[in-house]
């Protein structure tokens, strides 16, 4: 039997060759999409053919995946991918200055509504001048990507669009933040600094009504939902205490979540301020099948106010904060999810099993709720699956050597997910493609949920694994198999169905030695002496054989590296090992049914 020390040495070498970790998701495919400058990913939406509509802002020219030149400094950039992540088409929209795309959605007529904010005048494909600094800019495309109309909506100051949704009447509800007083499309003065500004337009882009809502401080709208009752949920964060339209004080002078429920005419039904004693910012909200609302964002608050837990790290580190409201806006449950550094939720998606998928970012290593280290300690994608009551089921960290910021995560089929965001990494970590030439690209990844099982090292390549060298994974790493019945995984000639030879070894792993043997390993028939061991350059093999034989050298995986026939009159062989990598090798001398083997170490 091979000694424990020898077996341990083989195990150590093999384990050092593979990066192994347990996981509950696998990367099915990934794609880096970009051009020669910065491309910022903002959103994704499913298309009817199983693909995705990606949206972002691009500073790139005609290069890489970008088939059209830019119009100004920053332009809207749309990218359509198929179900395998391959680019089908792309579209650039812009004026002569800066145009920042926030969201693009598929419309009921098979076209697209594209929305963001712009400081361009009527140039490029933009047909209307700005009203002030930045204004809302909405573009309607048909299914052939032809422009049907574009609209610039704003006041005399800064108006920053955040979200757009199609409404049941074929029009659109727009949400954003405005610092403008009454001017142009805006009929109300600012309540303080930036306010929520909600605008309803018809199917042709004409304004039907608008509403300014805010307190005396800064109020930033992030999302607007069309609710099941035909109304709207407006969500964002507020630095205002009770003033203006805001009826509750914040928990502190920092930001809190601020939710407002409107009816279909834009009239308030209820509002709620949700937060703790430090900073709480909402980034995403979805309506649940029960009629409530799931909120996701960031929190650096201690256990206080609506928050039952402090942050996972120390001081004012940031965590994901997930809050469930009932249909009246009252908190039902909440959960703080994070590691010891900064983590945040950027998107929420209701999954087919009744749970939720959280897409976000993290700079935490393994700690708290985080089960995987970041790649080189930079900001990475962090995807967390929770059940219906907020308990963490699994989490996944994805990243490269630089910074990744996730913006969207959604389920495309039960147990299958597509996540996307911006990446500044080249080939490194989980990222298998180089950047496209600029400092930032779109990075889209397809994940498949799986159940980890045990895989066993097959170090000698005989298709039988070592019970003591095991990893838990969804698929077997190279050199690992599902079988665990090998009794000596450092010797390719020892395995359960091997012929038993009279050599003092249990060749067939049945617990008995030399029973019913078919060959004799005697010194006269096949004596072998190998030196030096360890070897650096030339390996000398002295042997005595009575018949023709074959000399072979195998590496630690069982791969044949060297083979030479030997005649009976030969007594010595010199083998140049200088080109061999440092490691463990097996020298095997086969003469008829007699086999002798020796283990050597190459330094």
C-alpha positions as CSV (number, residue, x, y, z in Angstrom):
1,X,0.0,0.0,0.0
2,X,1.2,3.5,-0.8
3,X,2.1,5.3,2.5
4,X,0.0,8.1,3.9
5,X,2.8,10.5,3.5
6,X,3.0,9.8,-0.3
7,X,-0.7,10.0,-0.7
8,X,-0.8,13.3,1.1
9,X,1.9,14.7,-1.1
10,X,-0.1,13.9,-4.2
11,X,-3.2,15.4,-2.7
12,X,-1.4,18.6,-1.9
13,X,-0.1,19.0,-5.4
14,X,-3.5,18.4,-7.0
15,X,-5.3,20.7,-4.6
16,X,-2.8,23.4,-5.4
17,X,-3.6,23.1,-9.1
18,X,-7.3,24.0,-8.8
19,X,-9.2,26.9,-7.4
20,X,-12.2,25.2,-5.8
21,X,-15.2,26.5,-3.9
22,X,-18.7,25.5,-3.2
23,X,-21.3,27.4,-5.1
24,X,-25.0,27.4,-5.9
25,X,-24.8,29.1,-9.3
26,X,-22.8,28.5,-12.4
27,X,-21.8,31.0,-15.1
28,X,-23.5,29.8,-18.3
29,X,-22.2,32.6,-20.5
30,X,-20.9,36.1,-20.3
31,X,-20.3,39.0,-22.7
32,X,-18.3,42.2,-22.5
33,X,-19.9,44.8,-24.8
34,X,-18.3,48.1,-25.5
35,X,-16.2,50.3,-27.7
36,X,-13.1,52.5,-27.5
37,X,-14.1,54.8,-24.6
38,X,-16.4,54.7,-21.5
39,X,-19.7,52.9,-21.8
40,X,-21.9,53.0,-18.8
41,X,-24.6,50.3,-18.3
42,X,-27.9,51.5,-16.8
43,X,-30.7,49.0,-17.3
44,X,-32.0,45.8,-19.0
45,X,-35.4,44.5,-20.0
46,X,-36.6,41.2,-21.4
47,X,-37.6,41.1,-25.1
48,X,-40.3,38.8,-26.5
49,X,-37.7,36.6,-28.3
50,X,-35.9,35.6,-25.1
51,X,-33.2,38.2,-25.4
52,X,-32.6,41.5,-23.6
53,X,-32.6,45.2,-24.3
54,X,-29.6,46.8,-22.7
55,X,-29.4,50.6,-22.1
56,X,-26.7,52.9,-21.1
57,X,-24.6,56.0,-21.9
58,X,-21.6,55.9,-24.3
59,X,-18.7,58.2,-24.9
60,X,-17.3,55.9,-27.5
61,X,-17.0,56.4,-31.3
62,X,-17.6,53.9,-34.0
63,X,-15.6,51.0,-32.8
64,X,-15.9,47.6,-31.0
65,X,-19.5,46.7,-30.7
66,X,-20.7,50.2,-31.5
67,X,-21.8,50.5,-35.1
68,X,-22.6,54.2,-35.2
69,X,-20.6,57.3,-34.4
70,X,-21.5,59.5,-31.4
71,X,-23.3,62.8,-31.7
72,X,-21.7,64.6,-28.7
73,X,-19.8,64.0,-25.5
74,X,-22.2,61.4,-24.1
75,X,-25.0,59.7,-26.0
76,X,-27.8,57.3,-25.4
77,X,-26.7,53.7,-26.4
78,X,-29.1,50.8,-26.8
79,X,-27.9,47.2,-27.3
80,X,-30.1,44.2,-28.2
81,X,-28.7,40.8,-27.3
82,X,-30.2,37.4,-28.0
83,X,-30.7,34.6,-25.4
84,X,-27.1,33.6,-25.7
85,X,-25.8,37.1,-25.0
86,X,-24.7,37.8,-28.5
87,X,-25.2,41.4,-29.9
88,X,-28.0,41.6,-32.4
89,X,-28.1,45.3,-33.0
90,X,-27.2,48.6,-31.4
91,X,-28.5,52.2,-31.7
92,X,-26.9,55.5,-30.7
93,X,-29.1,58.6,-30.0
94,X,-27.9,62.0,-29.0
95,X,-27.3,65.7,-29.5
96,X,-24.1,67.8,-29.5
97,X,-23.6,67.9,-25.7
98,X,-24.3,65.4,-22.9
99,X,-27.2,63.0,-23.0
100,X,-27.5,60.5,-20.1
101,X,-29.7,57.5,-20.7
102,X,-31.4,56.2,-17.6
103,X,-33.9,53.6,-18.8
104,X,-35.2,51.9,-21.9
105,X,-38.3,49.7,-22.1
106,X,-40.1,47.6,-24.6
107,X,-43.5,49.1,-25.5
108,X,-46.8,47.3,-26.2
109,X,-46.6,48.0,-29.9
110,X,-43.2,46.2,-30.2
111,X,-41.2,49.4,-30.2
112,X,-39.1,51.0,-27.5
113,X,-39.3,54.0,-25.2
114,X,-35.9,55.5,-24.3
115,X,-35.6,58.1,-21.5
116,X,-33.0,60.1,-19.7
117,X,-31.9,63.7,-19.3
118,X,-30.0,66.0,-21.7
119,X,-28.3,69.4,-21.8
120,X,-28.1,69.3,-25.7
121,X,-29.9,71.8,-27.8
122,X,-31.8,70.8,-31.0
123,X,-28.9,69.0,-32.6
124,X,-28.1,65.4,-33.8
125,X,-31.4,63.6,-33.5
126,X,-32.7,65.9,-30.8
127,X,-35.5,68.1,-32.3
128,X,-36.2,70.5,-29.3
129,X,-34.0,72.9,-27.4
130,X,-33.5,72.6,-23.7
131,X,-35.6,74.7,-21.2
132,X,-32.8,75.1,-18.7
133,X,-29.7,73.1,-17.6
134,X,-30.6,69.4,-17.9
135,X,-34.1,68.4,-19.1
136,X,-36.0,65.2,-19.4
137,X,-35.4,63.7,-22.9
138,X,-37.7,60.9,-24.1
139,X,-37.4,59.2,-27.5
140,X,-39.9,56.8,-29.0
141,X,-38.6,54.2,-31.5
142,X,-40.7,51.7,-33.5
143,X,-39.7,48.0,-33.9
144,X,-37.4,48.9,-36.8
145,X,-35.5,51.4,-34.6
146,X,-37.0,54.4,-36.6
147,X,-37.6,57.5,-34.5
148,X,-41.4,58.2,-34.1
149,X,-41.0,61.2,-31.9
150,X,-38.7,62.8,-29.2
151,X,-39.7,65.2,-26.5
152,X,-37.7,67.6,-24.3
153,X,-39.6,68.3,-21.0
154,X,-38.3,70.6,-18.3
155,X,-38.1,73.9,-16.4
156,X,-35.6,76.7,-16.1
157,X,-33.1,74.8,-13.8
158,X,-32.0,71.2,-13.4
159,X,-34.5,68.3,-14.2
160,X,-33.1,64.8,-13.9
161,X,-35.2,61.9,-15.2
162,X,-34.9,58.6,-13.3
163,X,-37.6,56.2,-14.6
164,X,-40.4,55.8,-17.2
165,X,-43.2,53.2,-17.4
166,X,-45.9,52.6,-20.0
167,X,-49.4,53.2,-18.6
168,X,-52.6,51.1,-19.4
169,X,-53.8,53.9,-21.7
170,X,-50.8,53.6,-23.9
171,X,-49.1,56.7,-22.5
172,X,-46.2,57.0,-20.1
173,X,-45.6,58.0,-16.5
174,X,-42.2,59.7,-15.9
175,X,-40.5,60.2,-12.6
176,X,-37.4,62.2,-11.7
177,X,-36.0,65.0,-9.6
178,X,-36.3,68.8,-10.4
179,X,-34.8,72.0,-9.0
180,X,-36.8,74.2,-11.4
181,X,-39.4,76.7,-10.3
182,X,-42.6,77.3,-12.3
183,X,-41.5,77.6,-15.9
184,X,-41.9,75.9,-19.3
185,X,-43.6,72.5,-18.5
186,X,-43.4,73.0,-14.8
187,X,-46.4,74.6,-13.1
188,X,-45.2,74.6,-9.5
189,X,-42.2,76.2,-7.7
190,X,-39.6,74.0,-6.0
191,X,-40.5,73.1,-2.5
192,X,-36.9,73.2,-1.3
193,X,-33.9,71.9,-3.2
194,X,-34.5,69.1,-5.6
195,X,-38.1,67.7,-5.5
196,X,-39.8,64.6,-6.9
197,X,-41.3,65.6,-10.3
198,X,-43.8,63.3,-11.8
199,X,-45.0,63.9,-15.4
200,X,-47.8,62.0,-17.3
201,X,-47.6,62.1,-21.1
202,X,-49.8,60.5,-23.7
203,X,-48.8,58.0,-26.4
204,X,-47.5,60.9,-28.6
205,X,-45.4,62.3,-25.8
206,X,-47.6,65.3,-25.0
207,X,-47.8,66.4,-21.3
208,X,-51.2,65.6,-19.7
209,X,-50.4,66.5,-16.2
210,X,-47.4,67.0,-13.8
211,X,-46.9,67.1,-10.1
212,X,-44.1,68.5,-7.9
213,X,-43.7,66.8,-4.5
214,X,-41.1,67.6,-1.9
215,X,-40.0,69.1,1.4
216,X,-37.6,71.8,2.4
217,X,-34.5,69.7,1.7
218,X,-33.2,67.4,-1.1
219,X,-35.6,64.8,-2.4
220,X,-34.3,62.4,-5.0
221,X,-36.8,60.1,-6.9
222,X,-35.3,56.8,-8.1
223,X,-38.2,54.7,-9.4
224,X,-41.9,55.0,-10.3
225,X,-44.2,51.9,-10.6
226,X,-47.5,51.5,-12.3
227,X,-49.5,49.7,-9.6
228,X,-52.1,47.0,-10.0
229,X,-54.9,49.5,-9.2
230,X,-53.9,51.8,-12.1
231,X,-52.1,54.2,-9.8
232,X,-48.4,54.8,-9.1
233,X,-45.8,54.2,-6.4
234,X,-43.1,56.8,-6.3
235,X,-39.9,55.9,-4.4
236,X,-36.7,57.6,-3.6
237,X,-34.8,59.1,-0.6
238,X,-35.4,62.4,1.2
239,X,-33.3,64.7,3.4
240,X,-36.4,66.7,4.3
241,X,-38.2,66.8,7.6
242,X,-42.0,67.4,7.7
243,X,-42.5,70.3,5.4
244,X,-44.1,71.0,2.0
245,X,-45.7,67.7,0.9
246,X,-43.8,65.6,3.4
247,X,-45.8,64.8,6.5
248,X,-43.2,63.0,8.6
249,X,-39.8,63.9,10.0
250,X,-36.8,61.9,9.1
251,X,-35.2,59.7,11.8
252,X,-32.1,62.0,11.6
253,X,-30.8,64.8,9.4
254,X,-29.5,62.1,7.0
255,X,-31.6,60.6,4.2
256,X,-34.5,58.1,4.6
257,X,-36.6,56.2,2.2
258,X,-39.6,58.2,1.1
259,X,-42.6,56.4,-0.6
260,X,-45.7,58.1,-2.0
261,X,-48.7,56.3,-3.4
262,X,-50.6,58.2,-6.1
263,X,-53.9,57.4,-7.8
264,X,-54.1,57.4,-11.6
265,X,-54.6,61.2,-11.7
266,X,-51.4,61.9,-9.6
267,X,-53.2,62.6,-6.4
268,X,-51.6,61.4,-3.1
269,X,-53.2,58.4,-1.4
270,X,-50.6,57.8,1.3
271,X,-46.9,58.3,2.0
272,X,-44.4,56.8,4.4
273,X,-40.9,57.8,5.6
274,X,-38.8,54.7,6.4
275,X,-35.4,54.7,7.9
276,X,-32.9,54.6,10.8
277,X,-30.6,57.0,12.5
278,X,-28.0,57.5,9.8
279,X,-28.3,57.3,6.0
280,X,-30.8,55.1,4.1
281,X,-31.3,55.4,0.3
282,X,-33.7,53.5,-1.8
283,X,-32.6,52.2,-5.3
284,X,-35.4,49.8,-6.3
285,X,-39.0,49.0,-5.6
286,X,-41.4,46.3,-6.9
287,X,-45.0,45.4,-6.3
288,X,-45.6,41.9,-4.9
289,X,-48.4,39.5,-5.9
290,X,-50.0,40.2,-2.5
291,X,-50.3,43.9,-3.3
292,X,-47.5,45.1,-1.1
293,X,-44.2,46.6,-2.1
294,X,-40.6,45.3,-1.7
295,X,-38.0,48.0,-1.3
296,X,-34.2,47.7,-1.7
297,X,-31.4,50.1,-1.2
298,X,-28.5,50.9,1.1
299,X,-28.3,51.7,4.8
300,X,-25.6,52.8,7.2
301,X,-28.1,53.1,10.1
302,X,-27.8,51.3,13.5
303,X,-30.8,49.5,15.0
304,X,-33.2,52.4,15.2
305,X,-36.4,53.8,13.8
306,X,-37.8,51.2,11.3
307,X,-34.5,49.2,11.4
308,X,-34.1,46.3,13.7
309,X,-30.5,45.5,12.9
310,X,-27.3,47.6,12.7
311,X,-24.8,47.2,9.9
312,X,-22.8,44.1,9.6
313,X,-19.5,45.9,9.7
314,X,-18.1,48.5,12.1
315,X,-18.8,52.2,12.2
316,X,-20.9,53.5,9.4
317,X,-20.3,50.8,6.8
318,X,-23.1,50.4,4.3
319,X,-25.3,47.3,3.9
320,X,-28.2,46.2,1.7
321,X,-31.5,47.0,3.3
322,X,-34.6,45.2,2.1
323,X,-38.0,46.3,3.4
324,X,-41.4,44.8,2.8
325,X,-44.5,47.1,3.0
326,X,-48.1,46.1,2.9
327,X,-50.5,47.7,0.5
328,X,-51.1,50.6,2.9
329,X,-47.3,51.3,3.0
330,X,-46.7,49.9,6.5
331,X,-43.6,47.9,7.2
332,X,-44.2,44.2,7.5
333,X,-40.6,43.0,7.7
334,X,-37.1,44.2,6.9
335,X,-33.6,42.6,6.7
336,X,-30.1,44.0,6.7
337,X,-27.9,42.0,4.4
338,X,-24.1,42.6,4.1
339,X,-20.5,41.9,4.9
340,X,-18.0,43.8,7.0
341,X,-17.5,46.5,4.4
342,X,-19.8,48.4,2.0
343,X,-22.6,46.6,0.1
344,X,-25.7,47.9,-1.6
345,X,-28.8,46.7,-3.4
346,X,-29.5,48.2,-6.9
347,X,-32.3,46.0,-8.3
348,X,-35.1,43.7,-7.2
349,X,-36.9,41.0,-9.1
350,X,-39.7,38.7,-8.0
351,X,-38.8,35.0,-8.9
352,X,-41.0,32.2,-9.9
353,X,-40.5,30.3,-6.6
354,X,-42.1,33.2,-4.6
355,X,-38.8,34.6,-3.5
356,X,-36.8,37.6,-4.7
357,X,-33.5,38.2,-6.5
358,X,-31.4,41.1,-5.3
359,X,-28.8,42.6,-7.6
360,X,-26.1,44.8,-6.0
361,X,-22.5,45.5,-5.4
362,X,-20.0,44.7,-2.6
363,X,-16.5,45.4,-1.5
364,X,-16.7,42.9,1.4
365,X,-14.8,39.7,1.6
366,X,-16.3,36.6,3.4
367,X,-18.2,37.9,6.4
368,X,-21.7,38.4,7.6
369,X,-24.1,37.2,4.8
370,X,-21.3,37.1,2.2
371,X,-19.9,33.6,1.5
372,X,-17.3,34.4,-1.2
373,X,-14.4,36.8,-1.2
374,X,-14.2,39.7,-3.7
375,X,-11.8,39.4,-6.6
376,X,-8.7,41.4,-5.5
377,X,-10.8,43.4,-3.0
378,X,-12.4,45.7,-5.5
379,X,-16.1,46.4,-6.0
380,X,-17.8,43.4,-7.5
381,X,-21.3,42.3,-8.5
382,X,-23.1,40.7,-5.6
383,X,-26.3,38.8,-6.3
384,X,-28.4,37.6,-3.3
385,X,-31.4,35.2,-3.5
386,X,-33.9,35.5,-0.6
387,X,-37.1,33.7,0.2
388,X,-40.6,35.3,0.6
389,X,-39.8,36.5,4.1
390,X,-36.3,37.9,3.4
391,X,-34.1,35.0,4.5
392,X,-30.9,34.6,2.4
393,X,-30.9,31.4,0.4
394,X,-27.7,31.9,-1.6
395,X,-25.3,34.6,-2.7
396,X,-22.9,35.0,-5.6
397,X,-19.9,37.3,-6.1
398,X,-18.7,38.1,-9.6
399,X,-15.9,40.3,-10.7
400,X,-12.5,41.0,-12.1
401,X,-9.4,42.8,-11.0
402,X,-10.9,46.3,-11.2
403,X,-14.3,47.7,-10.5
404,X,-17.7,46.2,-11.4
405,X,-21.0,47.9,-10.6
406,X,-24.2,45.9,-11.1
407,X,-27.4,47.6,-12.2
408,X,-29.8,44.9,-13.1
409,X,-30.6,41.3,-12.2
410,X,-33.6,39.3,-13.3
411,X,-34.9,35.7,-13.7
412,X,-35.3,34.6,-17.3
413,X,-36.5,31.0,-16.4
414,X,-36.8,29.1,-13.1
415,X,-33.3,29.0,-11.7
416,X,-31.8,31.0,-14.6
417,X,-30.7,34.6,-14.2
418,X,-29.2,37.4,-16.3
419,X,-27.2,40.1,-14.5
420,X,-25.6,43.2,-15.9
421,X,-23.7,46.3,-15.1
422,X,-20.5,48.2,-15.9
423,X,-17.0,46.6,-15.7
424,X,-13.6,48.2,-15.7
425,X,-11.7,44.9,-15.7
426,X,-9.8,42.9,-18.3
427,X,-9.5,39.2,-18.3
428,X,-9.3,38.3,-14.6
429,X,-11.3,36.7,-11.8
430,X,-14.7,35.6,-13.3
431,X,-14.2,37.8,-16.4
432,X,-13.1,35.8,-19.5
433,X,-12.9,38.7,-22.0
434,X,-10.6,41.6,-22.4
435,X,-12.1,45.2,-22.2
436,X,-13.1,46.7,-25.5
437,X,-10.4,49.4,-25.4
438,X,-12.1,52.0,-23.2
439,X,-12.0,52.3,-19.4
440,X,-15.6,50.9,-18.9
441,X,-17.8,48.4,-20.7
442,X,-21.2,46.7,-20.4
443,X,-20.7,43.2,-18.7
444,X,-23.6,40.8,-18.9
445,X,-23.6,37.4,-17.2
446,X,-26.0,34.4,-17.4
447,X,-26.2,32.4,-14.2
448,X,-27.8,29.0,-13.7
449,X,-28.8,27.8,-10.3
450,X,-27.6,24.3,-9.3
451,X,-27.3,21.9,-6.4
452,X,-23.6,21.2,-5.4
453,X,-22.4,17.6,-5.1
454,X,-19.2,16.0,-4.1
455,X,-16.4,15.4,-6.6
456,X,-13.2,13.4,-5.9
457,X,-9.7,13.8,-7.1
458,X,-8.5,11.4,-9.8
459,X,-4.8,12.2,-9.4
460,X,-3.5,9.2,-11.3
461,X,-6.0,9.3,-14.2
462,X,-7.4,5.8,-13.7
463,X,-11.1,7.1,-13.6
464,X,-11.4,6.2,-9.9
465,X,-11.4,9.0,-7.3
466,X,-9.8,9.5,-3.9
467,X,-12.4,9.5,-1.1
468,X,-10.2,11.8,1.1
469,X,-9.7,14.5,-1.5
470,X,-13.1,16.0,-2.2
471,X,-14.7,19.3,-3.3
472,X,-18.3,20.3,-3.4
473,X,-19.3,21.9,-6.6
474,X,-22.1,22.0,-9.3
475,X,-19.7,20.5,-11.9
476,X,-16.5,18.6,-11.4
477,X,-13.3,20.7,-11.7
478,X,-10.7,19.3,-14.1
479,X,-9.1,16.2,-12.6
480,X,-12.1,15.4,-10.4
481,X,-14.8,12.7,-10.9
482,X,-17.9,11.4,-9.2
483,X,-16.4,8.0,-8.2
484,X,-14.6,7.7,-4.8
485,X,-13.5,4.0,-4.8
486,X,-9.8,4.3,-5.4
487,X,-7.7,3.0,-2.6
488,X,-4.4,4.5,-3.9
489,X,-5.0,7.6,-6.1
490,X,-1.2,8.1,-6.5
491,X,-0.8,4.9,-8.5
492,X,-2.5,4.5,-11.8
493,X,-2.0,0.7,-11.6
494,X,-4.1,0.4,-8.4
495,X,-7.9,0.6,-8.8
496,X,-10.9,-1.6,-8.0
497,X,-10.8,-3.6,-11.3
498,X,-7.0,-3.9,-11.5
499,X,-5.3,-7.3,-11.8
500,X,-3.8,-8.4,-8.5
501,X,0.0,-8.8,-8.7
502,X,2.3,-10.4,-6.1
503,X,3.9,-7.2,-5.0
504,X,2.7,-6.6,-1.4
505,X,0.0,-4.1,-2.6
506,X,-3.8,-4.3,-2.7
507,X,-3.9,-3.7,-6.4
508,X,-7.7,-4.1,-6.8
509,X,-8.8,-2.3,-3.7
510,X,-10.7,-5.2,-2.2
511,X,-9.0,-5.1,1.2
512,X,-6.8,-8.1,0.5
513,X,-3.1,-8.2,-0.6
514,X,-1.8,-10.5,-3.4
515,X,-4.8,-12.8,-3.4
516,X,-5.3,-14.7,-6.7
517,X,-2.4,-12.8,-8.2
518,X,-1.7,-12.9,-12.0
519,X,1.9,-11.7,-12.0
520,X,5.0,-11.8,-9.9
521,X,7.0,-8.7,-9.1
522,X,10.3,-10.5,-8.3
523,X,13.7,-8.8,-8.2
524,X,15.1,-11.2,-10.8
525,X,12.3,-10.6,-13.3
526,X,12.1,-6.9,-13.0
527,X,14.4,-5.1,-10.6
528,X,14.5,-1.3,-10.9
529,X,16.7,1.3,-9.2
530,X,16.2,5.0,-9.8
531,X,18.5,7.9,-8.8
532,X,18.9,10.7,-8.0
533,X,15.5,11.2,-6.3
534,X,14.6,14.1,-6.2
535,X,16.1,14.8,-9.6
536,X,16.9,18.1,-11.3
537,X,18.4,17.1,-14.7
538,X,19.2,13.5,-15.7
539,X,17.4,10.6,-14.2
540,X,19.3,7.3,-14.1
541,X,17.4,4.1,-14.2
542,X,19.2,0.8,-13.5
543,X,17.2,-2.4,-14.1
544,X,17.5,-6.1,-14.8
545,X,15.0,-7.7,-17.0
546,X,14.7,-11.2,-18.6
547,X,12.4,-10.1,-21.4
548,X,11.6,-7.1,-23.5
549,X,9.9,-4.4,-21.5
550,X,8.5,-0.8,-21.8
551,X,9.6,2.1,-19.6
552,X,6.9,4.9,-19.1
553,X,6.7,8.1,-17.1
554,X,3.4,9.5,-16.0
555,X,2.6,12.9,-14.4
556,X,0.4,13.3,-11.3
557,X,-2.8,13.3,-13.3
558,X,-1.9,9.9,-15.0
559,X,-1.0,11.5,-18.3
560,X,1.7,9.6,-20.2
561,X,4.7,11.8,-20.8
562,X,7.5,9.4,-21.8
563,X,7.6,5.9,-23.3
564,X,10.6,3.8,-24.4
565,X,10.9,0.1,-25.3
566,X,13.8,-1.8,-23.6
567,X,15.7,-4.9,-24.7
568,X,16.7,-7.6,-22.3
569,X,20.4,-7.0,-22.8
570,X,20.1,-3.4,-21.7
571,X,20.9,-2.5,-18.0
572,X,20.6,1.3,-17.9
573,X,18.6,4.2,-19.2
574,X,19.4,7.9,-18.8
575,X,16.4,10.3,-19.1
576,X,16.8,14.1,-19.4
577,X,14.2,15.6,-17.0
578,X,15.4,19.2,-17.2
579,X,12.4,20.3,-19.3
580,X,9.9,18.6,-17.0
581,X,7.9,20.9,-14.6
582,X,8.6,20.5,-10.9
583,X,6.3,18.0,-9.3
584,X,5.5,14.3,-8.8
585,X,6.0,11.6,-11.5
586,X,5.6,7.9,-11.6
587,X,8.2,5.7,-13.4
588,X,6.6,2.4,-14.5
589,X,8.5,-0.6,-16.0
590,X,6.3,-3.2,-17.6
591,X,7.7,-6.6,-18.6
592,X,5.0,-9.0,-19.8
593,X,2.5,-9.3,-16.9
594,X,5.0,-8.0,-14.4
595,X,4.9,-4.3,-13.5
596,X,7.3,-2.3,-11.2
597,X,6.8,1.3,-10.4
598,X,8.7,4.0,-8.5
599,X,7.7,7.6,-7.5
600,X,10.1,10.4,-8.2
601,X,10.1,14.1,-7.4
602,X,11.3,16.6,-10.0
603,X,12.7,19.8,-8.4
